[in-house]
Structures are given as structure tokens and as C-alpha cells.
Amino acid sequence: MAGDFDYDPIPGIAQLKPETTYLLVLNGSKQNNSFSLNRLRSLIGRSHSPYITVDIDLSNYELSVPATISRHHAVIKWANNKLQIIDLNSRNGTFVNGQQLTPQSVNQPSAPVVLKVGSKIRLGDLELTIVVAG
């Protein structure tokens, strides 16, 4: 499916729309797998049925043991026609373009960070990017 994606030569110029925006896995054995970001809000983490369920389940994407992705790691959401990510006080952090999202206060989620085409996201040791279908 990776061949169906366009990488924006000038990051951020392409218009992100829920129906054409995806989260693409960049490393590990499931490299080039993608997740549609067509929901208003998507919880990212590791499911543990039937007790914990997430919208984007990265349980089988872990690169190491013990797991570096929290059960409820981050949220990606659409707000004011922009794609945003929020770290949910995860153990190993969420990074966007190398910058760690920091909590607004102790044991609280981070402030939202706007994502663009080509934004690089790291959750634990898993690397992902934002792409649009073309």
C-alpha cells in the first residue's frame, strides 16, 4: 500500500483531509503498513482484549521486549481542520520531528501538536510518518 502514498516534497504544503490521511509505519517487521486517520479521534496504543481496546493497535508492531508503547499512548485527532497528536502521559514518550511532547502538568496529557505531511512520529521505539493517499 505504500506505493499509493505521496510524500510532499515541501512538507506541510499538501492539504490534509481525514479521508486521505494515513499513519505509515517506517521501521520494524511491519514497515510500510498504514492506518487510516479518517476518524475524528483515534486512540493509539496496545489492546488487551477484552479489557483495553484502542483504535490504532500497535501490539504487534513492538520492536523490543519489554514493550515501549503504552496501552493508552497517544491520541490523534482532527480539530479545526488540523491533525493533532497528544501524548497521554506515556511511559516512553511521544516525539514529533525529534521533539518530545511534554505534559502540561504532572500526570496530565501533553498540549496538542499539529501534524503535517511528512511529520515524523516516534512512539517508544516505533517510527511513523503522516502521508496522504494520492
C-alpha positions, 0 to 999 in steps of 0.5 A: 500500500505504500506505493499509493502514498505521496510524500510532499516534497515541501512538507506541510504544503499538501492539504490534509483531509481525514479521508486521505490521511494515513499513519505509515509505519517506517521501521520494524517487521511491519514497515510500510503498513498504514492506518487510516486517520479518517476518524475524528479521534483515534486512540493509539496504543496496545489492546488487551482484549477484552479489557483495553481496546484502542483504535490504532493497535500497535501490539504487534508492531513492538520492536523490543521486549519489554514493550515501549508503547503504552496501552493508552499512548497517544491520541490523534485527532482532527480539530479545526481542520488540523491533525493533532497528536497528544501524548497521554502521559506515556511511559516512553514518550511521544516525539514529533520531528525529534521533539518530545511532547511534554505534559502540561502538568504532572500526570496530565496529557501533553498540549496538542501538536499539529501534524503535517505531511511528512511529520515524523512520529516516534512512539517508544521505539516505533517510527511513523510518518503522516502521508496522504493517499494520492 
